[in-house]
Amino acid sequence: MSRLSIRDVSKTFPGHRRNAPTTQALLPIGLEVGDNDFITVLGPSGCGKSTLLRLVAGLETPTTGEIRLDGTRIVGAGADRGVVFQSYTLFPWLNVRQNICFGLREKGMKLSEQREISDRFIAQVGLRGFEDHFPKQLSGGMQQRVAIARALANDPKILLLDEPFGALDNQTRVLMQELLLGIWEQAQKTVMFITHDIDEAIFMASRVVVFSARPGRIKAEIEVGFPHPRHYTIKTSPEFMALKARLTEEIRVEAIAAAH
Amino acid sequence: MKLLVPVRRESRIVLGVAFFIVFVALWSFLSMSGAVPRHFLATPWQTVASGWNLFATQGFTHDVGMTIWRVVGGFLLAAIIAVPLGIAMGVYKPIEAFFEPFVSFARYLPASAFIPLLILWVGIGEAQKLTVIFIGCFFQLTLMITIIVSGTRRDLVEAAYTLGCKDTGVIRRVVLPGAAPDIAEALRQVLGLGWTYIIVAELIGASSGIGHMITDSQALMATDHIIAGIVVIGLVGLLSDLAFKKVNQHLFSWSLLR
């Protein structure tokens, strides 16, 4: 059974001014993401990979083609697709627990249930003791952990992450990757993760989808066969290195193309 | 003095008080030395004494009360309509396109210029005073709120949609709480604007109020009363401003976090 099915989807943005040229962000692409799959979408900046995520999230409408989730055509955003954005999007007037319960409250869930679920996810992202903190009192890494918990608390069919660790320092980013991978290994969710970081793309993925420079299209799909649970030490294994070398080559060509 | 470096709390208070002292000293010098004749400019002491006299024997409390109620009444009327309208204009762009050009135009119409017309239309009673304040506050407030609401963070709105909100949920749970501190601040500023219009409204055809007392005193050349009246307006304005600020800080403490 295939959970997410992207068929002939392309996206063209209109010009800002009248008669301005349109921008083709995405050439028609097809992609199937299976149940409990963890795919990473890797590409140089501006290649349209974020556009793909926004299309799946329902925040943009495709110019051609269609996207289906469990056979249902996607129209608009919905709670069945959880999104973690690159920018910090916690609601600054709500504390950590209220942020995590945002979607649950929208569903009209009982307070006791909300509390139970938020307790579980607060523990899972390691933020016990920070329930009453406001976003501005948290570091960037902690804010993104809350954002992940907020998306997961809604129990979406698929989790979409748009370079969520892009603004974090390197050490924090590595820890966050392990955290997310650990959650995925336990919870078994379908995940689509956008990144431009090759290590990140390989470490977490069961499959890496490589994007070309703009206009974006899928250049390669590479299976990553490392067994789970994965330990950070695999990053120095020869197999990992070989895969990294191959992806570096693929991406380098595109980055050069994008720079011209 | 270093650029943009804040001063300590104690020095700030000392400096703030110091200027009041300088001001009163200059005033005393001008009035007591005879540089300006007494009947044009009352001395500070005369002003305080006659201010006391106004409250103690001439029922000035009633005038102050009337003025406050007119400002607050006109301001509340304006706010009750301007807040929802501004929010609607901020989130729904066709509504903004419909009202915004007219509101922008109306904002530049001086409220005081309407006084002669308003006297013809609604007489010289309370309705006229309230309407002046309303005109002075309403258009300004509507535009300010429209701009505040238009500035709602798009990423937060998108996050809310992906968490299952529909349009009404986004307005109720993202737009409103996000804009609330700035809307409260706009209300505070516009209330101050109301104070500048009320006196003009009371200068013509009023039988009570601070402005009325000032016109009466002009006929009697009682500059001490006029100055006392002006000082009272300043103090009441300052107090209402401080109260507003405190309430805002209490209600929206999250927006003060750094």
Contacts between the chains, C-beta under 8 A, distances in Angstrom:
chain1	res1	chain2	res2	distance
A	57	B	162	5.7
A	58	B	161	7.7
A	58	B	162	7.7
A	59	B	158	5.5
A	59	B	161	7.1
A	59	B	162	7.4
A	76	B	161	7.6
A	77	B	158	7.3
A	77	B	161	3.8
A	77	B	162	4.9
A	78	B	162	7.6
A	78	B	164	6.6
A	79	B	162	7.5
A	79	B	163	6.3
A	79	B	164	3.1
A	81	B	162	6.5
A	82	B	162	6.7
A	82	B	163	7.8
A	83	B	158	7.7
A	83	B	159	7.0
A	83	B	162	4.2
A	85	B	155	6.0
A	85	B	158	7.4
A	85	B	159	6.5
A	87	B	155	5.2
A	89	B	155	4.8
A	89	B	156	5.8
A	89	B	158	7.6
A	89	B	159	4.2
A	91	B	156	6.3
A	91	B	159	7.8
A	91	B	174	6.9
A	91	B	177	7.4
A	91	B	178	7.7
A	92	B	178	7.8
A	92	B	254	5.9
A	92	B	255	7.4
A	92	B	257	7.7
A	93	B	177	4.7
A	93	B	178	7.0
A	93	B	180	7.9
A	93	B	252	7.7
A	93	B	254	4.7
A	93	B	255	7.4
A	102	B	160	7.4
A	102	B	163	5.3
A	102	B	173	7.5
A	103	B	163	3.8
A	103	B	164	5.1
A	106	B	163	6.4
A	106	B	164	4.8
A	106	B	165	5.6
A	106	B	169	5.8
A	106	B	173	7.5
A	107	B	164	6.5
A	134	B	254	5.4
A	134	B	257	5.8
A	136	B	254	7.7
A	136	B	257	4.1
A	136	B	258	6.9
A	137	B	257	6.5
A	150	B	163	7.1
A	151	B	162	7.7
A	151	B	163	7.7
A	154	B	163	6.1
A	154	B	164	6.6
